[in-house]
Amino acid sequence: MTGTGAAPSGAFDADLVVVGCGPTGATLAGLAALRGLRVVVVERDRELFALPRAVQCDHEVLRILQELGCAEEVMADGIVNEGLDFLAADRRVLLSFSVPPLAPTGWPTSVFFHQPTLEATLRRAVVSLGVEVRLGATVSALVQHDAGVDVAVSGAGHLRARWVVGCDGARSATRQVIGTSLRDTGFEEAWLVVDLQLEGAVPGLPSRCLQVCDPSRPHTLVPMPGGRFRFEFMLLAGESADELLDPASIRDLVSGWIDPALARVERAAVYTFHGLVASTWRDRRVFLAGDAAHQTPPFLGQGMCAGMRDAANLAWKLAAVATGGAPDRLLDTYQAERQPHAQAVIDAAVEFGRLICLTDPQAAAERDAGLTAARTGTGALTGGSGAAPNLIPGLARGAAVGTGGGALSRQPTIDGVRLDDLVGPRTALCTAAPLDPASPAAGWWSVHGVALDATTNPGLAPLLEGREACAIRPDRYVLARGGVEEVTAVAASVLQGHGAPVAAGS
Ligand SMILES: Cc1cc2nc3c(=O)[nH]c(=O)nc-3n(C[C@H](O)[C@H](O)[C@H](O)COP(=O)(O)OP(=O)(O)OC[C@H]3O[C@@H](n4cnc5c(N)ncnc54)[C@H](O)[C@@H]3O)c2cc1C
């Protein structure tokens, strides 16, 4: 792929070309189309990748899928995650986290799914929103101009678009066009991932996720829907992938938990888990999202979730610039917001990984003692038992977030309708009292968003946290809380560039 060229002439084929139709690309395409952009997704493979990698998603992802109209279907195919236990080598519980069945977003906190089934559902939803998906087509070159990007598609001519987003996975060629390096957290461990198809009910398998902190072989157990079950085993020093992929070795490893005769290996693969974040996510009209921008060890089940958060963050900003008169610098807030967020989640996953991957018996014994002390409240560690800690941060203030903003908003149900369904793909203002129809704020919101008040809709009151007003961005993050005029000024600044500038990178 290449870089800059002469100015293009001729009309655009699309507002947005998305490279890659994995979960990130499909989500971005759907959310952008929902906001009125013409979107083409170019995907190298003809068929969906038939084997799962991701198995867990969180409530925020379900909320994003809600907007795309397919969350209920994903839920129907999934199973709700009840919790996560850390076990010692002797299977004693070191830590036990319960997962609240319902998050404040109105969706289950965590759900196990089958990735190919989820992706098939997602693709159907996205196509029904008007996205053109070109399968079996590889983006081979990108040439940027002031007004747009020319996208060469192998054997299928080219496309001209206002923007291109590389959602082309860990080996992203778009990343090379942007010319960015990957920052490495220094974590690198190889794990064998084994997905089993169970022959009926198999005794001995948990309904929760287990992290087995056994220094002789750290491993993970994850329930999956559809009669499947996942095991993950860490490779030890000196072991090769081929050794562990040997069918006899796989049988031996899973026999610690089940009778191997009761399950069929659907697939086995060795992955190297690491934590990487691209330094630059945007070069003028070309962006990165998903695994192309960041990769995490899967200990928190957050890689795909992070990609879908990228999509939700970027889609409304592209639409606001394309059709809503927002300044181009709003697009710089994409990396300013998403990069530190992705990095924080990766750092938390790496911390979990370092805890789990200990193979030195002495260090493992000290870890076990520390975790036990945390669980029983006798040690220095806190939050070691009970509800799972929320390791997912909000957004830093200073990008496209004002005072009181940055957290993912709650989603109440109002007269049987979820808030987001009521609001649609718009920015929303929630107020304690109805707006004066003659006020400038009422005028502004009638054009640029939607205003709801807690007098008419009492379910909105918790969103206000005692303030007069709360504005919610189209990606459902709180934009600002405070007085009506103050919050409206922040919204006008972000969406139209009026008043205080939107700062990038702060
Ligand atoms: C073992 C394992 C367990 C995991 N568990 C979880 C989990 O529980 N929860 C979670 O959230 N995440 C998990 N993940 C991470 C998750 O699978 C990934 O983060 C996610 O699939 C990345 O999605 P993506 O759309 O960014 O990239 P991909 O899924 O890699 O999609 C990229 C797409 O781009 C296409 N493409 C590439 N180059 C081109 C080109 N030049 N032209 C056209 N198309 C192109 C590819 O064909 C591909 O379809 C796990 C990962 C692993 C390996």
The ligand as an SDF file (V2000), in Angstrom:
LIG
                    3D

 53 58  0  0  0  0  0  0  0  0999 V2000
   -7.5800  -16.8570   21.6360 C   0  0  0  0  0  0  0  0  0  0  0  0
   -8.2650  -15.5500   21.5650 C   0  0  0  0  0  0  0  0  0  0  0  0
   -9.3020  -15.2760   22.4320 C   0  0  0  0  0  0  0  0  0  0  0  0
   -9.9530  -14.0490   22.3750 C   0  0  0  0  0  0  0  0  0  0  0  0
  -10.9880  -13.8170   23.2300 N   0  0  0  0  0  0  0  0  0  0  0  0
  -11.6290  -12.6260   23.1920 C   0  0  0  0  0  0  0  0  0  0  0  0
  -12.7730  -12.4040   23.9950 C   0  0  0  0  0  0  0  0  0  0  0  0
  -13.2000  -13.2720   24.7360 O   0  0  0  0  0  0  0  0  0  0  0  0
  -13.3980  -11.2000   23.9040 N   0  0  0  0  0  0  0  0  0  0  0  0
  -12.9630  -10.2250   23.0600 C   0  0  0  0  0  0  0  0  0  0  0  0
  -13.5590   -9.1240   23.0450 O   0  0  0  0  0  0  0  0  0  0  0  0
  -11.9010  -10.4220   22.2350 N   0  0  0  0  0  0  0  0  0  0  0  0
  -11.2370  -11.6030   22.2780 C   0  0  0  0  0  0  0  0  0  0  0  0
  -10.2150  -11.8460   21.4130 N   0  0  0  0  0  0  0  0  0  0  0  0
   -9.7990  -10.7970   20.4650 C   0  0  0  0  0  0  0  0  0  0  0  0
  -10.7150  -10.7260   19.2270 C   0  0  0  0  0  0  0  0  0  0  0  0
  -10.8460  -11.9830   18.6170 O   0  0  0  0  0  0  0  0  0  0  0  0
  -10.1630   -9.7210   18.2460 C   0  0  0  0  0  0  0  0  0  0  0  0
   -9.8090   -8.5370   18.9300 O   0  0  0  0  0  0  0  0  0  0  0  0
  -11.1750   -9.3630   17.1600 C   0  0  0  0  0  0  0  0  0  0  0  0
  -11.5730  -10.4970   16.4450 O   0  0  0  0  0  0  0  0  0  0  0  0
  -10.5660   -8.3320   16.2180 C   0  0  0  0  0  0  0  0  0  0  0  0
  -11.5370   -7.8970   15.3250 O   0  0  0  0  0  0  0  0  0  0  0  0
  -11.1420   -6.9530   14.1070 P   0  0  0  0  0  0  0  0  0  0  0  0
  -12.3910   -6.7800   13.3340 O   0  0  0  0  0  0  0  0  0  0  0  0
  -10.4390   -5.7420   14.6080 O   0  0  0  0  0  0  0  0  0  0  0  0
  -10.0580   -7.7900   13.2860 O   0  0  0  0  0  0  0  0  0  0  0  0
  -10.2480   -9.2250   12.5080 P   0  0  0  0  0  0  0  0  0  0  0  0
  -11.3040  -10.0490   13.1780 O   0  0  0  0  0  0  0  0  0  0  0  0
   -8.8830   -9.7970   12.4130 O   0  0  0  0  0  0  0  0  0  0  0  0
  -10.7880   -8.8030   11.0940 O   0  0  0  0  0  0  0  0  0  0  0  0
   -9.9610   -8.2010   10.1270 C   0  0  0  0  0  0  0  0  0  0  0  0
  -10.5650   -8.4790    8.7540 C   0  0  0  0  0  0  0  0  0  0  0  0
   -9.8510   -7.7220    7.7800 O   0  0  0  0  0  0  0  0  0  0  0  0
   -9.7250   -8.5180    6.6120 C   0  0  0  0  0  0  0  0  0  0  0  0
   -8.5910   -7.9670    5.8380 N   0  0  0  0  0  0  0  0  0  0  0  0
   -7.2950   -7.9140    6.2150 C   0  0  0  0  0  0  0  0  0  0  0  0
   -6.5640   -7.2770    5.2780 N   0  0  0  0  0  0  0  0  0  0  0  0
   -7.4140   -6.9200    4.2910 C   0  0  0  0  0  0  0  0  0  0  0  0
   -7.2610   -6.2250    3.0500 C   0  0  0  0  0  0  0  0  0  0  0  0
   -6.0530   -5.7380    2.6480 N   0  0  0  0  0  0  0  0  0  0  0  0
   -8.3590   -6.0350    2.2610 N   0  0  0  0  0  0  0  0  0  0  0  0
   -9.5780   -6.4920    2.6570 C   0  0  0  0  0  0  0  0  0  0  0  0
   -9.7730   -7.1600    3.8340 N   0  0  0  0  0  0  0  0  0  0  0  0
   -8.7070   -7.3610    4.6340 C   0  0  0  0  0  0  0  0  0  0  0  0
   -9.5090   -9.9210    7.1430 C   0  0  0  0  0  0  0  0  0  0  0  0
   -9.8250  -10.9040    6.1690 O   0  0  0  0  0  0  0  0  0  0  0  0
  -10.4540   -9.9370    8.3440 C   0  0  0  0  0  0  0  0  0  0  0  0
  -11.7370  -10.4270    7.9960 O   0  0  0  0  0  0  0  0  0  0  0  0
   -9.5440  -13.0710   21.4390 C   0  0  0  0  0  0  0  0  0  0  0  0
   -8.5000  -13.3510   20.5650 C   0  0  0  0  0  0  0  0  0  0  0  0
   -7.8710  -14.5680   20.6170 C   0  0  0  0  0  0  0  0  0  0  0  0
   -6.7760  -14.8490   19.6360 C   0  0  0  0  0  0  0  0  0  0  0  0
  1  2  1  0
  2  3  1  0
  2 52  2  0
  3  4  2  0
  4  5  1  0
  4 50  1  0
  5  6  2  0
  6  7  1  0
  6 13  1  0
  7  8  2  0
  7  9  1  0
  9 10  1  0
 10 11  2  0
 10 12  1  0
 12 13  2  0
 13 14  1  0
 14 15  1  0
 14 50  1  0
 15 16  1  0
 16 17  1  0
 16 18  1  0
 18 19  1  0
 18 20  1  0
 20 21  1  0
 20 22  1  0
 22 23  1  0
 23 24  1  0
 24 25  2  0
 24 26  1  0
 24 27  1  0
 27 28  1  0
 28 29  2  0
 28 30  1  0
 28 31  1  0
 31 32  1  0
 32 33  1  0
 33 34  1  0
 33 48  1  0
 34 35  1  0
 35 36  1  0
 35 46  1  0
 36 37  1  0
 36 45  1  0
 37 38  2  0
 38 39  1  0
 39 40  1  0
 39 45  2  0
 40 41  1  0
 40 42  2  0
 42 43  1  0
 43 44  2  0
 44 45  1  0
 46 47  1  0
 46 48  1  0
 48 49  1  0
 50 51  2  0
 51 52  1  0
 52 53  1  0
M  END
$$$$
